[in-house]
Amino acid sequence: MSQAPEPDAEDFPTPLPWLARAGTAPYIPGHFSELLDNLTALLKDIDADPLVDRTFTWPGAASPVSLRQVLHHMGNCGLFTREGRPSRVLLTPAARHFLDTGDVAHLTAVLHAHVRFFGELLEAIGEGLTYDELNQAAVDSYGLTWKSLDQVRRRVHWMRGTGMVEYWTNGKIIPAGDGLALLSRLSLVRPSDLESQREAAGLAAELPEAPRLLAERLDEVTQEELQARRRVLGYIAGGANMTALSRLVDAATAGLSRSEFIQFSVEAFDVGKSSAEQSLNTLQGLDLLVQVGPDQFAATDLAVEWFTSGEAVDLIRHLHLHLTLLGETLDALASESDSSTLTAILAERYPASGLTRKDVTARIALLVEAGLAERIGNVTRRTALGTALAGSLPLQQRHDAHRDGAPSPAGTVAAEASERLPSPGRLAAEVVSSSTDSARYQRFERALAEAFRYLGADVEVHSGPAKTDMVVTLWLSPANRRRIAVEAKTDGAGLVTDQDVKFMRLSKHRARHHADRTVLIGPGFDTWVSQEAEKEGVAVLTAKQLAEAVLRHSVTPLYPHELVTMLLAGQADALEHTWSETERRTEVLALVVNAMWKSANDPADIEFGAGALDVRDIWRETKTSLETPLDKKEIEEALAFLGSPCVAGVLERGGHHAITAPPELIASRLRSLASAIEAKAVGAAPLGSTPANAIGAFSGSLPAAPPEPDPSSNDIEPARVRSWAKAEGRPVNTRGRLPESLIREYRRAHGLPTDGDG
């Protein structure tokens, strides 16, 4: 290999702090001797076409792959940056330097600066180590929690490809001359450095005192207000960061007209006028700006307090009052978690919140930007300052079924029911946890069976040697059902390899059970397994992907024909669009109902419009509630649904629409419809025994008043009914009166007397 001129040592990039570096080394397929050619091909291809949403073909490969997936495997390696919409990827100066010079020493230094235990691995080799010995050094000396050799192999792959090490037939990796020369020029982290970092991370932090008005507001906030916070942060010109928000609040401190604010945002952040308008709506929704005149806006007193203090922690305190589960997310970061795990934790603690992984990621970004949390590779944890703040904020009450440790009023019966029917959060956690319990593989099989039943599939469990583990059947239409053979693979290290999978046997299992397809499920799969699965037409799904589907399904259920793609092609990500659309419709419905109810109780609206709204009025009332405001079609679809005879929640009068009942009663009617359908479907009770309010729903008339409470329900704690309903997958309001039909079902399920019992 020809030697390019070596740059001076000062030209090497400064390594990121250890905890900020990626834990996963970038992955490029092929033999180590092909690594540099493959990398060069990728960089040249991106340089020619920076769009992310397209395909890329590796040299010598038979078929293209998603460029987005390639970039995911490359990770944060210092060679790429992202920008804009549509999403584009650009080469960094370091990547261009490599393209221009072929300088492998500089390339290795770039990877060392962005990936943990890269240059350090080169030093740890000493006079020669095996893969196992290198992995042990990473675990013992650097605290890395690797349970397989995959990450060590990736790093050595790069070192061999760049000529920094050699692999000898005795199984040892030996440093080459170029590697030793480079080692003397790298800035390395030593185990002793990490000990001091760990000690510093454990030190208590001094929490700045909150400004007077903000402290008073935090002291007086109620549980109802915490539960009513907005889910979506919304668009902010310049991004949701201290710098952009400071400039926007500063500009509005003395007051601005709408046009002046828009002009300032356009010039300061290079955004469009519509984006600036949307940013204004977001800042109002977060109580950072307030309208003070017919077309005048100013910073709120609380916003001015934060701007004056200049403390990032005060911004988070303020946003916590308006953004659902912001402080609660910080509270949940007591241990290192990735965004998926954190989403599951929050869903378990606050099942009514409906936070998606995208929502949680946005909250993590705010906390990291404020210095309250730090990223460690793919996971995040609280800083000492974050721990101090989490202990001082008023938090929303958690809805864990038995958080206080009190026994269930139904005693053993309730405990057994809970064991049989775990909540979605517990079920998702069990799917992930059991996937690495190799000593008890049946545990993973049981968790998968429960997960598929929860997703609406019929499950046949077979298991045992030379048998498929289970077959799931999805009902797609009266004439179409799909049978899918499920093969469950556990691995204590979290990575299923070619030693664990016999693809020829999978095809026999599929034929024996007349299945259309096979899906392979495990904690993770190495590259060989994924490639062979694609060749053999076997779908691959990780335990974490299935667990995420369970959690998402608990908030927004999908039908089998929507879920089938995940099992037939292993494309869990393909469901994101379907879930997002379904969640959006649900949000639209709630926003429309509440906007109409607000108007129906506003004296001015009643005087001038009889409390009725047209589509444009509803758009205006709801435009600040979502990052992407509602469009005309969405509002019309929601009104059509609410105005149908079964719901009868809206009346239409010459293009204007008026609500006919409080939102709580409309929700109760929808629940009664669901109960009637469900009761008939599962045979729990004949349709004739459906509660009266459900029968009334089919008549198209609204009840004059809510039904009188059942005296026998006075001894039932609403919190326990809500907890049971959520575990059963039944929709339930987070506050207010519980439907008597739901209380009766709760009593029946727990062996308690109901109305008709003697």
Beta strands, then each sheet from edge to edge (+ up, - down):
strand 1: 55-56
strand 2: 65-66
strand 3: 80-83
strand 4: 88-91
strand 5: 165-167
strand 6: 173-175
strand 7: 256-257
strand 8: 289-291
strand 9: 296-299
strand 10: 373-376
strand 11: 379-382
strand 12: 458-461
strand 13: 470-477
strand 14: 480-488
strand 15: 517-522
strand 16: 538-542
strand 17: 650-653
strand 18: 656-659
sheet 1: 1+ 2-
sheet 2: 3+ 4-
sheet 3: 5+ 6-
sheet 4: 7+ 9- 8+
sheet 5: 10+ 11-
sheet 6: 12+ 13- 14+ 15+ 16+
sheet 7: 17+ 18-
end
